Structure formats: structure tokens, C-alpha cells
Amino acid sequence: MIVADTNVIAYLFIPGTYTSLAEKALRKDPAWAAPMLWRSEFRNVLAGYIRRKNMSFDTAVQIVEEAETLLGNHEYAVASFKVLELVERSNCSAYDCEFVALAQDLDVPLLTTDNKLLKSFPTTAVPLKFVSQ
């Protein structure tokens, strides 16, 4: 199992530069987890695509349903204390620290392309490019 941040989830379902890497990561480990927050962040990503006319509403609905199916049994609440503890020792947002907290709680890697997370939490965060090789 891995914890995937919202960008990695988006790369998997929205075709782009990192899609093939996300697909390889999924083939390597098909059990992806995320904090409950991922849903709101992912819907916001899709909202941007819809507003910019880069994606239809129907496509966005289909994508979110596929993503929710993938992560449906692996969504977790995280402790606020743990998130704030991680915030205190880094320059990362509370949103990002939710993913770190979950990865640490589950004792699995956090798959990300976020350089701030990779630098702040090198024993937890793993770059997408390395996992998918």
C-alpha cells in the first residue's frame, strides 16, 4: 500500500505529462490510500478543468467516480494533533501534512511530486518518478 497525494491521483486519471508514471506506480502497487481530504482537493482540480473548458462536466463526473472507486476502501481520517505536529516542524500546509500523517500512521510511503514534501519529509515522501521505474 502507498499513500498517494492528490496530484498523483490527478495524474492517474487526467491524461498529461505524468500519467504514464502514475500508471506504472499503480501497476507496482494497486492499493492506494489517502486522507478524506483528497476528495475535496480532487474535486477542486476537476473544477479548474471544467471552468477552463478543458474537460466536460460528464467527463469530470466519470473521472471522480473512477477515482473514488480506486480509493473507496482506503480513505482515512487523520488526527489533528499529528497534522499540526508535522506543520510545526515543516513549511508544508496542513493539507499536505494530512497525507504525511496518514503515510506515517500506516507505515507506508507517500507518493508525491511535491518538492516541499520531499524535502521536508525525506523518510516518508517518495518521488513519483522513483516508484514508477
Wavefront OBJ file of the C-alpha trace (Angstrom):
o trace
v 0.000 0.000 0.000
v 1.024 3.596 -0.625
v -0.492 6.947 0.231
v -0.915 8.979 -2.957
v -1.242 12.741 -2.788
v -3.964 14.476 -4.753
v -1.653 15.472 -7.594
v -0.595 11.879 -8.144
v -4.238 10.787 -8.111
v -4.987 13.503 -10.668
v -2.055 12.405 -12.833
v -3.503 8.899 -12.900
v -6.963 9.940 -14.054
v -6.336 13.097 -16.091
v -4.101 12.490 -19.115
v -0.911 14.537 -19.036
v 2.855 14.523 -18.629
v 2.933 12.325 -15.515
v 0.106 9.934 -16.379
v 2.363 7.115 -17.535
v 4.406 7.369 -14.330
v 1.248 7.234 -12.209
v 0.007 4.221 -14.185
v 3.320 2.421 -13.608
v 3.115 3.200 -9.891
v -0.413 1.784 -9.780
v 0.722 -1.404 -11.524
v 3.540 -1.748 -8.989
v 1.209 -1.218 -6.024
v -2.527 -1.116 -6.743
v -3.503 -0.393 -3.128
v -3.616 3.396 -2.859
v -4.756 5.243 0.261
v -5.437 8.891 1.056
v -6.878 11.048 3.813
v -10.531 12.014 3.380
v -9.322 15.460 2.282
v -8.292 14.069 -1.098
v -11.902 14.161 -2.318
v -12.251 17.923 -1.871
v -8.855 18.612 -3.373
v -9.548 16.342 -6.339
v -12.955 17.899 -6.970
v -11.236 21.285 -6.957
v -8.744 20.080 -9.587
v -11.634 18.876 -11.742
v -13.485 22.170 -11.190
v -10.499 24.001 -12.675
v -10.586 21.806 -15.757
v -14.326 22.356 -16.168
v -14.047 26.139 -15.725
v -11.204 26.393 -18.233
v -13.280 24.317 -20.670
v -10.544 21.643 -20.736
v -12.970 18.964 -19.595
v -16.697 18.420 -19.837
v -18.879 18.061 -16.781
v -19.735 14.482 -17.769
v -16.064 13.558 -18.102
v -15.294 15.081 -14.712
v -18.106 13.065 -13.114
v -16.808 9.878 -14.724
v -13.246 10.580 -13.563
v -14.246 11.329 -9.981
v -16.313 8.146 -9.844
v -13.327 6.101 -11.060
v -11.019 7.750 -8.535
v -13.498 7.211 -5.700
v -13.732 3.547 -6.663
v -9.946 3.179 -6.553
v -9.622 4.822 -3.135
v -13.044 3.964 -1.713
v -11.884 1.376 0.805
v -8.682 3.179 1.688
v -9.750 6.642 2.862
v -8.838 7.635 6.383
v -9.354 10.371 8.935
v -6.138 11.684 10.439
v -5.548 13.092 13.905
v -5.415 16.881 14.065
v -2.652 16.731 16.675
v -0.437 14.713 14.317
v -1.119 17.061 11.387
v -0.323 20.160 13.451
v 2.808 18.498 14.817
v 4.004 17.974 11.239
v 3.067 21.546 10.314
v 5.126 22.840 13.236
v 8.285 21.125 12.047
v 7.948 21.987 8.356
v 6.868 24.715 5.961
v 4.177 22.480 4.468
v 0.472 23.233 4.537
v -1.856 21.411 6.895
v -3.457 19.936 3.784
v -0.165 18.394 2.685
v 0.641 17.268 6.213
v -2.559 15.219 6.265
v -1.031 12.985 3.598
v 2.242 12.726 5.533
v 0.395 11.913 8.764
v -1.554 9.136 7.077
v 1.534 7.638 5.464
v 3.305 7.644 8.814
v 0.284 6.159 10.606
v 0.024 3.357 8.040
v 3.831 2.983 7.899
v 3.823 3.244 4.104
v 5.420 5.710 1.665
v 3.741 8.897 0.492
v 3.914 9.086 -3.294
v 4.236 12.696 -4.452
v 5.773 15.145 -6.899
v 5.703 17.966 -4.334
v 9.290 19.128 -3.758
v 8.439 20.771 -0.446
v 7.076 17.482 0.893
v 10.020 15.548 -0.496
v 12.499 17.883 1.224
v 10.583 18.212 4.498
v 9.795 14.525 4.953
v 12.503 12.531 3.147
v 11.873 9.346 5.133
v 8.144 9.371 4.299
v 7.727 11.087 0.928
v 8.867 9.272 -2.209
v 9.062 10.890 -5.653
v 6.660 9.529 -8.247
v 9.500 9.109 -10.739
v 11.378 6.664 -8.460
v 8.423 4.448 -7.559
v 7.322 4.044 -11.137
v 10.716 2.978 -12.520
l 1 2 3 4 5 6 7 8 9 10 11 12 13 14 15 16 17 18 19 20 21 22 23 24 25 26 27 28 29 30 31 32 33 34 35 36 37 38 39 40 41 42 43 44 45 46 47 48 49 50 51 52 53 54 55 56 57 58 59 60 61 62 63 64 65 66 67 68 69 70 71 72 73 74 75 76 77 78 79 80 81 82 83 84 85 86 87 88 89 90 91 92 93 94 95 96 97 98 99 100 101 102 103 104 105 106 107 108 109 110 111 112 113 114 115 116 117 118 119 120 121 122 123 124 125 126 127 128 129 130 131 132 133
